Structures are given as structure tokens and as C-alpha cells.
């Protein structure tokens, strides 16, 4: 085969990217990846393929190491004015030479014996660039996007679509040098180098590279190399990423939204500090349960399965889809009306022993599904929703059947380490030892010093406030402002005509879908003044959120979910075909394998027509308003329900330790919700 890209980049490529004068780049390899055969239909979850995939043609792959800011103390010292770096804080550790690994995959041009059906120079290239996200906290070059195989999508999906693909490790070489592996943890941006002048400080440049800059560098390099390889400028730019890659996508949307034509973002791990702090809420509740009744009180898998069956029986038709099919249309409505007290031993209709619950076990379930609240009873963040209570997602823990009531999740520990700019602080089994709203017991025998910095009580609500308002104990700015990609001002993307499809499953055990609903409402309020039907209609003209009932993280679960949604986005961008629905298909682990259902643009939902099979998407239409709270009774008749949106109102950002609820940002008023908000939580676990 002909030569592809020389190992020393031609000057034209370097000049094609606007970079700081100190920046350098190296090219570890450039090679041709052989063609791959067709993959048969089958699989489930991330590998679900209703139809065969491929074959994949051979393609060119180029690896870069990009050094965005050089090295040495001049780039790490206080006062550096750099995007994403607060004044007076270090961008990088002293002597750190920040390196961002980038892999760019290109359909073969004619010189490299690629197909020539699209022109002698362009080969199989359509003129498009697909920037792809990476999972978790990055540190890997394994893409996390959406294709025929959902989260298993990678650069070969882009190649089959005729796109150039770009993927980056965002500056965290966790998996090893140009290695596709397990994504890293997030505390890589906390300086822990012995004797460093910035020890126990956050390297904000590293954070910015992770959150949005690294992906943006990859997109710029993809443009430059495509131009050099094909001799033409790219015509279209897409972003494709889920989970951690969804977080990167939100960073691109908020910082560079007008530089992309379309975004496909699934289950985004944005607002990272806030939702990761909430990961351990079930553990807090369970720890209180153990304190009160001993370890034997932890619910068994059989008890949990029995509760799940009770939930479906009570809530299947209580939503808005009007059909009993095992799918809960909106678990928020269920949370507002259902109580686990229905399964208390001796209650009429409760299951027999040992499947029934004690009163305190039932209260624990109710508190878990109500979600994190502070000592004032105000919601701080969103719960693991009620539709995920089946044993493979025990009490909301990610794909685990074991309960951990003594330590918190690693993701929560990372958040607290960022709050305090210390990768070794504190011991995770001491966090939140005095959580007021749950009465988690008095301090231990040695007092606060054993569990926190001296004199600093470590409670859930205080940690939330440290991250959003107080800043670290060492005086750094609050980290949430730099990690969380939560800016609702998307005017530049809107003006550019960018199209956005955002996906989430309501049974996601890793990332709560309700923070997507909250963000979507904030965007509608920021751009159009509120969250009335007309405001959402304006937002839907270019930005659509699709929530798949009872779908898990990225895909899978009991309900039907999307397949190859990038095609839907591409038709919207390139052919102006507005996605009124996305077809959902159940995999082999679904309640009914092969079941189809329309996934509707929020706040609409799928409503059964009353005719035809409830396993056929053609029997449903999109309608209603999930935010308004109109629900159905057991006979399918429409009755007025509570405004569900009011139950989603949480504390004002930066005021997580107060009673102040943020109605304005989500287009509501206190008077609209005053009669409908649920009672504030009391101190006792036995209260709901």
C-alpha cells in the first residue's frame, strides 16, 4: 500500500491548528488497519445488534501526542491566565509536561487504495468529522459513543459511516501509553507529588483538559489531518459520546457548541461532583438501618424482588402510557405515590415471610427512592429511581447484588477528595458520620478527629456546599464550577443551528436521568423564559431529550431502547428530518425480547392507542406532558395528578445546606408548587 501519513508531520498540518506557541506534537505511529468481517446480529446491552454490522473497510489510523502548554513552572505558576484555570491557581504541577493522546481514524483516500465512489481524492470520506467521547473519567482511548452497538461504538462505526473519527484520553494516561483499557479515576488532577509547591492543590489545567479542552484539541487535529490527507476542508462536524463521553459532549456543547453541526449525547456524566456525591445516599440510609436493627436487617435479594413486583403492580398504569405491560412510564410519579409500606409484614396484600419487610426496612427503601435531602428537608439531588429496584441493581448500586453499609462508593470518595484538594482525605468509612437528616448516630468514640479534618464536621450537605460554594479547606475555588459542565446558556449553539439529541434511560443505575430533566428545564428557562409547553416546543426545534422508560445505563434493562440513533441525528442535520420519535427495541434481557416502542421527545411520553399489540411501536403515539402530572387511574381514565416538576425542585446551587429551593431556574414559582411539594423529611428513618 502507498504511504499514509509521514511520521513527522508536515508543516501544513501544524499550521492548520491554532495552538500556543510553546505547543509541540509527536506522531508515535501511522498505519493502515485491516478490513474486518461482518458481525452477526445478536448480543444484548452494550453489544446488542438487531441486525448484522459491517463489514468494516480498511482505514488509516494516526496517533498523536499533543503538548498543549509546554512544561515547567512558567505554565504552572499562580496567576496564569488560561481557559478553565482560576486566577492564582496552578494549571499543571511544576515540571509537568501535560500530554494529550489523540487517535484519528480516516477512511482510505484513493492514494491508499480506498474506494473511489465519492471522488478520486476523497475516497470513501463523506466530508464529515465525528469527535467521539471516552468512558468514565477518560484515561483510555476506547471510545464511548452510539452506533449499531450502542456503547460499544468505536472508530470503526465512524469509518462505516464514511467519517473521520477522533478520540482522546483527555490528558489522563491512565490505561497506559496509547492503550484501550479501563478508564481511570478522577483524582488525577489533584497534585500529590512529594515536595511540589502545589502539593494538595488542584491542577485546574488538567481538569479543563479532561472536561472539554482535550476533546476540542482532538477535534482540531482531526480537521487539520483530514485536510492534509484528502486535500479538502471538512464539511460537517458531529459529536458522539455516552456516559463519561457524554460529559465530554456537554463540555463541547457548552464551550464550542457553534463549532459542531450535531451532538449525540447519552447518559452524560456531567454535573459530576453533584451526582457522584449522591451515589452513596443508599449507603447512608443502610448504615442507619444497621445502627438501629443490626446487619441482619439488610434486605435480601428476594425481598427486593418482591418489592419490585409490588412497584410494577402499583405503578405500571399510574403513569401516562395507559397500558399494563410491565413498563413504568415515569418512575417519578410512582415515587410520589407508592410507599414500600405496602410490603410490610401483616399489611393486606403484602407478600408472605420472608419476602415481606419490617417497618424500618420499608422506611429505608422509601428514603433511598426519595433521594438526598439536607437537615432542612430540602432536596439536594436526585434519587435512584423506583423503577430500578431489581436484584441486578441492588438498592441502586451499580450492577451489584451486595450491600455496603459501612463505606461509601469510590466515586463519592473522589468527589470529597476534590472538595478538599487531597487525594488521601479522608478515610471513606468515616464520611458523613453525622448526617443530620438521617440521624446517623453520634460521633464515634474518638470524636470528629478520627473522621475528618480537625474541627470540620463531615456531613452530606456540608460536602455539597464545599464543592459548590465554600471551596476546599485550603482556599481553592469551589470545584463544581470547573468540573460539572452545567451552564444552561447554549445561545451560540442555538444561533449556529446546531442539532442536539440527548438520550437517557429512566432505570439508569449509574447516572440519574432526572438531572437531564433538570438541565433541560434550565436551558428552556435560560433561552425561552420558562418551562411551559410553548417553551419546550421552541427548545425542541433544535435540542431534543429522549428518555427511554426502564432502560439502563446507555442501553439494556427491561424496556425497549434506541438502536443506531446517530442515523436519526444525521437525518435531522443533513436532511431536516425532525426526530418526532426514536424507535426503541428490547434486547434478549428485556421483559419481552424484540418488543418495540416509540421513545418520545421530553416532556412527551408514549401513549397506548387502545388498539393492537402493546409490544408493537405502531400501537403507541407520543403525547401528554410528563412535567404536568396528569396521570391515569387503574382503568386508564385521565385524572389530575400532582405537578411532577415540583417534586424535582432542589436547593439553589451553592446553598445545599439551606432550605432555599431553586424554582426560578427551572421555570417554576414557589406558589405553583406550594400545595404540591411532598412533606419535608423528618429526622427519623421511620418517617417518610
C-alpha positions in Angstrom: 0.0 0.0 0.0 1.1 3.6 -0.5 2.4 5.6 2.3 -0.2 7.1 4.5 1.0 10.0 6.8 4.7 10.5 7.4 5.9 10.1 11.0 7.0 13.7 11.1 4.0 15.9 10.5 4.2 18.2 7.5 4.2 21.9 8.4 0.9 22.4 6.8 -0.8 20.2 9.4 0.9 22.0 12.3 -0.1 25.4 10.8 -3.7 24.2 10.4 -4.3 24.2 14.1 -4.2 27.3 16.3 -2.1 26.4 19.3 0.0 28.2 21.9 3.5 29.0 20.7 5.1 26.6 23.1 3.0 23.6 22.0 4.6 20.6 20.4 3.3 17.4 18.9 4.8 14.0 18.1 3.5 11.1 16.0 4.1 7.7 17.5 2.6 5.8 14.6 0.5 6.0 11.4 -0.7 2.7 9.9 -3.4 1.0 7.9 -5.9 -1.0 9.9 -7.0 -4.1 8.0 -10.6 -4.7 7.0 -12.9 -6.6 9.4 -15.7 -9.0 8.5 -19.4 -8.6 9.2 -20.6 -9.2 12.8 -23.8 -11.2 13.1 -27.0 -10.0 14.8 -27.4 -10.8 18.4 -26.0 -9.8 21.8 -27.5 -7.6 24.5 -26.9 -4.4 26.4 -23.9 -2.5 25.0 -23.4 -5.2 22.4 -27.0 -5.5 21.2 -27.2 -5.9 17.4 -30.7 -6.4 16.0 -29.2 -6.6 12.5 -25.7 -7.6 11.3 -22.9 -5.0 11.4 -20.3 -4.3 8.8 -18.1 -5.4 7.2 -15.7 -2.6 8.0 -13.3 -1.5 5.3 -9.6 -0.9 5.9 -8.7 2.6 7.2 -5.8 4.8 8.1 -5.1 5.5 11.7 -2.8 8.2 13.0 -1.7 8.6 16.7 -0.6 12.0 18.1 0.7 13.1 21.4 -0.1 16.8 21.8 1.5 19.0 24.4 -0.9 21.9 24.9 1.1 24.1 27.3 4.7 23.0 27.3 6.2 22.3 30.7 7.9 24.0 33.6 6.9 26.4 36.3 6.0 29.3 34.0 3.0 27.3 32.9 2.1 26.1 36.3 2.6 29.2 38.4 -0.1 31.2 40.1 -1.7 33.9 38.0 -1.7 32.0 34.8 -4.5 33.3 32.6 -5.6 30.1 30.9 -9.2 28.9 29.9 -10.7 26.9 32.7 -8.0 27.9 35.2 -9.0 30.3 38.0 -6.7 33.2 38.7 -4.0 32.4 41.2 -4.3 28.6 40.9 -1.9 26.2 39.1 -2.7 24.9 35.7 -0.4 22.0 36.0 2.1 20.7 38.5 5.6 22.2 38.5 7.6 20.5 35.8 4.6 18.6 34.5 4.6 18.3 30.7 0.9 17.7 30.0 0.4 15.2 27.2 -2.8 14.5 25.4 -3.0 11.4 23.4 -5.2 11.6 20.3 -6.1 8.9 17.8 -7.6 9.8 14.4 -9.0 7.3 12.0 -9.7 8.1 8.4 -11.4 6.3 5.5 -8.7 5.5 2.9 -8.1 8.0 0.2 -7.6 6.9 -3.3 -3.8 7.1 -3.0 -4.0 4.5 -0.3 -6.3 2.3 -2.5 -9.5 3.4 -0.9 -12.8 3.2 -2.8 -13.3 6.0 -5.3 -17.1 6.1 -5.5 -17.1 9.5 -3.9 -14.3 11.1 -5.9 -10.8 10.4 -6.8 -9.3 12.4 -3.9 -11.9 11.9 -1.2 -12.2 8.1 -1.4 -14.8 6.9 1.0 -14.8 10.1 3.0 -18.2 11.9 3.2 -16.6 15.1 4.4 -17.7 14.6 8.0 -15.7 14.6 11.3 -17.0 12.5 14.2 -15.5 13.5 17.5 -16.0 10.7 20.0 -16.1 10.7 23.8 -14.3 8.3 26.2 -16.0 6.5 29.1 -15.6 7.1 32.8 -13.1 9.8 33.7 -11.3 9.1 30.5 -7.7 8.0 30.6 -8.4 5.5 27.8 -8.6 5.6 24.1 -11.6 3.3 24.0 -14.5 5.4 22.6 -17.8 5.6 24.3 -20.4 6.6 21.7 -23.5 5.4 19.9 -23.6 3.2 16.8 -25.2 0.0 15.8 -23.8 -1.5 19.0 -24.6 1.3 21.4 -21.8 2.0 23.9 -19.7 -0.5 22.0 -19.4 2.0 19.2 -15.9 3.0 18.3 -13.9 4.4 15.4 -15.0 1.6 13.1 -18.6 2.8 13.3 -17.4 6.2 12.1 -15.5 4.5 9.3 -18.5 2.6 8.1 -20.4 5.9 8.0 -17.7 7.4 5.9 -16.5 9.7 8.7 -13.1 10.7 10.1 -13.1 9.8 13.8 -11.2 11.5 16.7 -10.8 10.1 20.2 -8.6 11.4 23.0 -7.6 10.4 26.5 -8.2 14.0 27.6 -4.7 14.2 29.2 -5.0 11.3 31.6 -2.8 8.4 30.5 -4.4 6.0 33.0 -4.6 2.9 30.8 -1.0 3.2 29.6 0.6 4.7 26.5 -1.9 4.5 23.7 -3.8 1.7 25.3 -7.5 0.9 25.2 -8.4 -0.1 28.7 -10.3 0.6 31.8 -11.0 4.3 32.4 -9.2 6.0 35.3 -10.4 7.5 38.4 -10.8 11.3 38.5 -8.4 12.4 41.2 -5.6 12.5 38.7 -5.9 16.3 38.8 -5.0 16.6 42.5 -1.3 17.3 42.8 0.2 14.7 45.1 3.9 14.9 44.0 6.1 15.0 47.1 7.8 18.4 47.7 5.8 20.0 44.9 5.0 23.7 45.6 1.4 22.8 44.5 1.0 19.6 46.6 -2.6 19.2 47.7 -3.8 21.7 45.2 -5.9 21.1 42.1 -4.2 21.4 38.7 -7.1 23.2 37.0 -5.5 22.9 33.6 -5.6 19.2 33.9 -9.3 19.4 34.9 -10.1 21.7 31.9 -8.3 19.2 29.6 -10.5 16.4 31.0 -13.7 18.3 30.9 -13.5 20.0 27.5 -10.2 21.1 26.2 -8.7 17.7 25.4 -11.6 16.8 23.3 -11.5 20.1 21.5 -7.8 19.6 20.7 -8.7 16.3 19.2 -11.4 17.8 17.0 -9.0 20.5 15.7 -6.3 18.0 14.9 -8.8 15.8 13.1 -9.7 18.8 10.9 -6.1 19.5 10.1 -5.1 15.9 9.3 -8.3 15.3 7.2 -7.5 18.4 5.2 -3.9 17.3 4.6 -4.9 13.7 3.8 -7.9 14.4 1.4 -6.9 17.9 0.2 -10.3 19.3 1.2 -11.8 21.0 4.2 -14.3 19.0 6.3 -17.9 19.9 5.7 -19.7 18.6 8.8 -18.8 18.1 12.4 -20.6 15.7 14.8 -20.0 14.8 18.4 -20.9 11.2 19.6 -20.5 10.1 23.2 -22.1 8.5 26.2 -21.6 8.3 29.9 -18.2 9.9 30.6 -18.1 10.6 26.8 -21.5 12.3 27.3 -19.9 14.6 29.9 -17.2 15.5 27.3 -20.0 16.1 24.9 -21.7 18.5 27.3 -18.4 20.3 27.6 -18.2 20.7 23.8 -21.8 21.8 23.6 -21.4 24.5 26.3 -17.9 25.7 25.3 -17.9 25.1 21.5 -21.5 24.5 20.6 -21.3 26.6 17.4 -18.4 24.6 16.1 -20.5 21.4 15.6 -23.4 20.6 13.4 -24.8 17.9 15.6 -24.4 16.3 19.0 -25.5 12.8 20.1 -25.1 12.6 23.8 -26.2 9.7 26.0 -26.5 9.3 29.8 -24.0 12.2 30.3 -21.9 12.1 33.5 -21.9 15.9 33.7 -22.7 17.7 36.9 -20.2 15.2 38.1 -19.5 16.5 41.7 -23.2 16.7 42.5 -24.4 13.3 41.2 -21.3 11.4 42.4 -21.8 12.8 45.9 -25.3 11.3 45.7 -24.0 7.9 44.8 -23.6 7.0 48.4 -27.1 8.0 49.6 -28.3 4.4 49.7 -25.2 3.5 51.9 -26.1 6.3 54.3 -29.6 5.0 54.7 -28.5 1.4 55.1 -25.9 2.4 57.7 -28.7 4.0 59.7 -30.7 0.8 59.3 -27.8 -1.3 60.6 -27.3 1.0 63.5 -30.9 0.6 64.5 -31.6 -3.0 63.8 -28.2 -4.7 63.1 -26.7 -6.2 60.0 -29.4 -8.8 59.7 -31.9 -6.1 58.8 -30.2 -5.5 55.4 -32.9 -6.5 52.8 -32.3 -9.8 50.9 -32.4 -10.1 47.1 -35.7 -12.0 47.5 -37.2 -9.2 49.5 -36.1 -6.7 46.9 -37.5 -8.7 44.0 -40.8 -8.9 45.9 -40.8 -5.1 46.3 -40.0 -4.6 42.7 -43.0 -6.8 41.7 -45.2 -4.7 44.1 -43.9 -1.5 42.5 -44.7 -2.6 39.0 -48.2 -3.8 40.1 -48.9 -0.4 41.7 -47.3 1.9 39.2 -47.4 0.3 35.7 -50.6 2.1 34.7 -50.3 5.0 37.2 -48.0 6.8 34.7 -49.3 8.0 31.3 -49.0 5.1 28.9 -52.4 3.6 29.9 -51.3 0.0 29.4 -50.3 -2.7 31.8 -47.1 -4.1 30.2 -44.5 -4.1 33.0 -43.1 -0.7 31.8 -43.4 2.2 34.3 -43.7 5.3 32.0 -42.5 7.9 34.6 -40.9 6.5 37.8 -41.2 10.0 39.4 -45.0 9.6 39.6 -44.5 6.2 41.2 -42.1 7.6 43.8 -44.7 10.3 44.7 -47.5 7.8 45.2 -46.0 4.4 46.1 -44.6 3.5 49.5 -42.7 0.4 50.4 -45.0 0.2 53.5 -47.3 -1.8 51.2 -44.9 -4.7 51.7 -44.7 -4.6 55.5 -45.4 -7.9 57.0 -49.0 -8.2 58.0 -50.3 -5.5 55.7 -53.1 -6.6 53.4 -51.6 -7.6 50.1 -48.1 -7.8 51.4 -46.0 -10.9 50.4 -45.5 -13.7 53.0 -42.5 -14.1 55.1 -39.6 -14.0 54.4 -40.4 -11.8 51.4 -42.2 -9.1 53.3 -40.4 -6.1 55.0 -40.1 -4.7 58.5 -41.4 -1.2 59.0 -37.8 0.1 59.2 -36.8 -1.7 56.0 -39.8 -0.2 54.2 -38.8 3.2 55.5 -35.3 2.7 54.3 -36.5 1.9 50.8 -38.7 5.0 50.8 -35.8 7.2 51.9 -33.5 5.8 49.2 -36.0 6.4 46.5 -36.8 9.8 47.8 -33.2 10.8 47.5 -30.7 13.1 49.2 -32.1 15.8 51.4 -30.5 18.1 53.9 -31.3 18.7 57.5 -33.9 21.2 56.5 -35.7 18.5 54.5 -34.8 20.2 51.2 -33.8 18.1 48.2 -30.1 18.4 47.3 -30.0 15.9 44.4 -32.0 13.2 42.7 -32.5 9.6 43.8 -32.0 6.3 42.2 -35.5 6.0 40.7 -38.0 3.5 41.8 -38.0 1.5 38.5 -34.5 0.1 39.1 -35.3 -1.9 42.1 -34.4 -5.3 40.9 -31.5 -7.5 42.2 -29.0 -6.8 39.5 -29.0 -3.2 40.7 -29.3 -3.7 44.4 -30.7 -0.6 46.1 -29.3 1.5 43.3 -25.7 0.3 43.4 -24.3 -0.2 40.0 -24.7 -3.8 38.9 -24.1 -5.3 42.3 -26.0 -7.7 44.4 -24.1 -6.9 47.6 -24.9 -4.2 50.1 -22.3 -2.0 51.5 -23.5 -0.1 54.6 -20.1 0.8 56.1 -18.2 2.5 53.3 -19.1 4.8 50.5 -18.7 4.4 46.8 -15.3 5.2 45.3 -16.9 7.8 43.1 -18.1 9.7 46.2 -14.7 9.4 47.8 -13.2 11.0 44.7 -15.7 13.9 45.0 -14.7 14.6 48.6 -11.0 14.4 47.7 -11.6 17.1 45.1 -13.6 19.2 47.6 -10.6 19.2 50.0 -7.8 19.0 47.3 -6.3 16.0 48.9 -6.2 12.5 47.2 -5.7 10.8 50.6 -8.5 12.6 52.5 -10.4 11.2 54.4 -11.0 7.6 55.3 -14.1 6.6 53.3 -15.8 4.7 56.1 -16.0 7.9 58.2 -17.7 10.1 55.6 -21.0 11.7 56.6 -20.8 10.1 60.1 -23.2 12.7 61.5 -25.7 13.2 58.6 -28.4 15.2 60.4 -31.4 14.3 58.2 -31.0 10.6 58.8 -29.8 10.8 62.5 -26.8 8.7 61.6 -25.7 8.5 65.2 -23.4 10.4 67.4 -19.7 10.9 66.7 -17.6 7.8 67.4 -15.6 7.3 70.5 -12.7 9.4 69.3 -14.8 12.3 68.1 -14.6 14.2 64.8 -10.8 14.0 64.5 -11.0 10.3 63.6 -13.2 11.0 60.6 -12.5 14.4 59.3 -10.1 17.4 59.3 -10.0 18.6 62.9 -13.0 20.7 63.8 -14.6 20.2 60.4 -17.8 18.1 60.7 -18.2 16.0 57.5 -21.9 15.8 56.6 -23.5 15.2 53.3 -24.9 18.7 53.0 -21.6 20.4 54.0 -19.7 18.4 51.4 -22.2 19.5 48.8 -21.7 23.1 49.9 -17.9 22.8 49.9 -18.0 21.7 46.3 -20.3 24.4 45.1 -19.7 27.4 47.4 -17.2 27.1 50.2 -14.2 25.8 48.2 -11.6 23.5 49.7 -10.3 23.8 53.2 -7.1 25.2 51.6 -8.9 28.1 50.0 -9.3 26.9 46.4 -12.3 28.0 44.4 -15.3 25.6 44.6 -14.5 22.7 42.3 -18.1 22.2 41.0 -17.6 25.4 38.9 -14.8 23.7 36.9 -15.8 20.0 36.7 -19.6 20.0 36.3 -20.4 21.2 32.8 -23.7 22.7 34.0 -24.0 26.0 32.1 -27.5 26.3 30.5 -26.6 29.2 28.3 -26.5 27.5 24.9 -27.1 30.6 22.8 -24.2 30.0 20.5 -25.2 26.5 19.6 -28.8 27.7 19.1 -27.8 30.6 16.8 -25.5 28.3 14.8 -28.4 25.9 14.1 -26.7 23.0 15.9 -28.9 20.0 16.5 -28.8 18.0 19.7 -30.2 14.6 20.6 -29.7 13.6 24.2 -30.6 10.1 25.5 -31.2 8.6 28.9 -32.8 5.6 30.4 -35.1 6.0 33.4 -33.7 2.9 35.0 -30.1 4.0 34.8 -28.3 2.7 37.9 -25.1 4.7 37.3 -26.3 8.2 36.4 -29.7 9.7 37.3 -31.8 10.7 34.4 -33.6 13.3 36.4 -30.6 15.6 36.3 -31.1 15.6 32.5 -34.6 16.7 33.0 -33.4 19.4 35.4 -30.8 20.7 33.0 -33.2 20.6 30.0 -35.6 22.8 32.1 -32.8 25.2 32.9 -31.9 25.5 29.2 -35.6 26.2 28.3 -35.8 28.8 31.1 -32.4 30.4 30.1 -33.2 30.7 26.4 -37.0 30.9 26.3 -38.1 32.2 29.7 -39.7 29.2 31.3 -40.9 25.6 31.1 -44.4 25.9 29.7 -45.4 23.8 26.7 -44.5 26.6 24.3 -41.0 27.0 25.8 -40.3 23.3 25.4 -41.6 23.4 21.8 -39.1 26.1 21.0 -36.3 24.2 22.5 -37.3 21.0 20.7 -36.8 22.8 17.4 -33.1 22.1 17.8 -32.5 20.3 21.1 -34.4 17.1 22.0 -34.2 14.9 25.1 -35.4 11.3 24.8 -36.0 9.3 27.9 -36.5 5.6 27.5 -38.6 4.1 30.3 -36.9 1.3 32.3 -33.8 1.4 30.2 -30.4 1.1 32.0 -27.1 2.9 31.6 -26.6 3.7 27.9 -28.9 0.7 27.0 -30.1 -2.6 28.3 -32.6 -3.0 31.1 -36.2 -4.2 30.9 -37.5 -1.6 28.4 -37.0 -1.0 24.7 -34.2 1.3 23.9 -32.6 3.1 20.9 -30.6 1.4 18.2 -28.2 3.4 15.9 -29.5 6.8 16.9 -26.7 8.6 15.1 -28.6 7.9 11.8 -31.5 9.8 13.3 -29.3 12.8 14.2 -27.7 12.7 10.8 -31.0 12.8 9.0 -32.0 15.8 11.2 -28.8 17.7 10.5 -28.4 16.9 6.8 -31.9 16.3 5.6 -34.0 18.3 8.1 -35.9 15.2 9.1 -37.1 16.2 12.6 -37.0 13.2 15.0 -40.5 13.0 16.3 -39.6 9.7 17.9 -36.7 7.3 18.1 -37.6 3.6 17.7 -36.8 1.5 20.8 -36.2 -2.2 20.6 -35.9 -4.6 23.6 -32.8 -6.9 23.7 -32.7 -10.5 24.9 -32.9 -9.4 28.5 -35.9 -7.2 28.1 -39.3 -8.1 29.6 -40.4 -9.0 26.1 -37.4 -9.5 23.7 -38.0 -7.8 20.4 -40.7 -5.5 21.8 -40.7 -2.1 20.0 -41.9 1.2 21.5 -41.5 4.8 20.3 -39.2 6.8 22.6 -40.6 10.3 22.7 -39.1 13.7 23.0 -39.4 15.0 26.5 -41.8 16.0 28.0 -44.0 13.8 25.9 -44.4 10.1 26.5 -45.6 7.0 24.6 -49.4 6.5 25.0 -51.2 3.3 24.0 -53.8 3.9 21.4 -56.1 1.1 22.7 -55.7 -1.0 19.6 -53.1 -3.5 18.6 -50.3 -5.3 20.4 -48.6 -3.4 23.3 -45.4 -5.0 22.0 -45.6 -3.0 18.7 -44.5 0.6 18.4 -47.3 1.2 15.9 -49.8 0.9 18.8 -48.5 4.0 20.5 -48.3 7.7 19.8 -46.3 10.4 21.6 -48.2 12.9 23.6 -49.0 14.2 27.1 -46.7 16.2 29.3 -44.7 14.3 31.9 -44.0 17.5 33.8 -47.6 18.5 34.2 -48.6 15.5 36.3 -51.7 14.3 34.5 -51.8 10.6 35.4 -54.1 7.7 34.7 -56.1 5.5 37.2 -56.3 1.7 37.1 -59.0 1.9 34.4 -56.9 4.1 32.1 -59.1 7.2 32.8 -57.3 10.6 32.9 -57.3 12.2 36.4 -55.4 15.3 37.6 -52.2 14.4 39.3 -49.6 16.4 41.2 -47.2 18.6 39.2 -44.3 16.2 38.9 -41.9 19.0 38.1 -42.4 20.4 41.6 -41.1 17.3 43.1 -37.9 17.8 41.1 -37.1 21.2 42.6 -33.8 21.1 44.5 -31.8 23.6 46.6 -30.2 26.6 44.9 -26.7 25.8 43.6 -24.3 26.9 46.3 -26.9 26.7 49.0 -27.2 23.0 49.6 -27.0 23.4 53.3 -30.1 25.8 53.4 -33.8 25.5 52.9 -33.8 27.6 49.8 -35.3 25.8 46.8 -34.4 26.9 43.2 -37.8 27.4 41.5 -36.7 30.2 39.1 -34.0 28.3 37.2 -36.5 25.6 36.2 -39.2 28.0 35.2 -41.5 27.4 38.2 -42.7 29.6 41.1 -43.0 28.7 44.8 -46.7 29.4 44.7 -47.2 27.0 41.8 -45.7 24.2 43.9 -46.5 25.2 47.5 -49.5 22.9 47.7 -47.9 20.0 45.9 -44.4 19.6 47.3 -44.0 16.5 49.4 -43.6 16.8 53.1 -40.1 17.8 54.3 -38.2 14.8 55.7 -38.1 14.5 59.4 -35.1 13.2 61.4 -36.4 9.7 61.9 -35.8 6.9 59.5 -39.3 5.7 60.2 -40.8 8.9 58.7 -41.2 9.4 55.0 
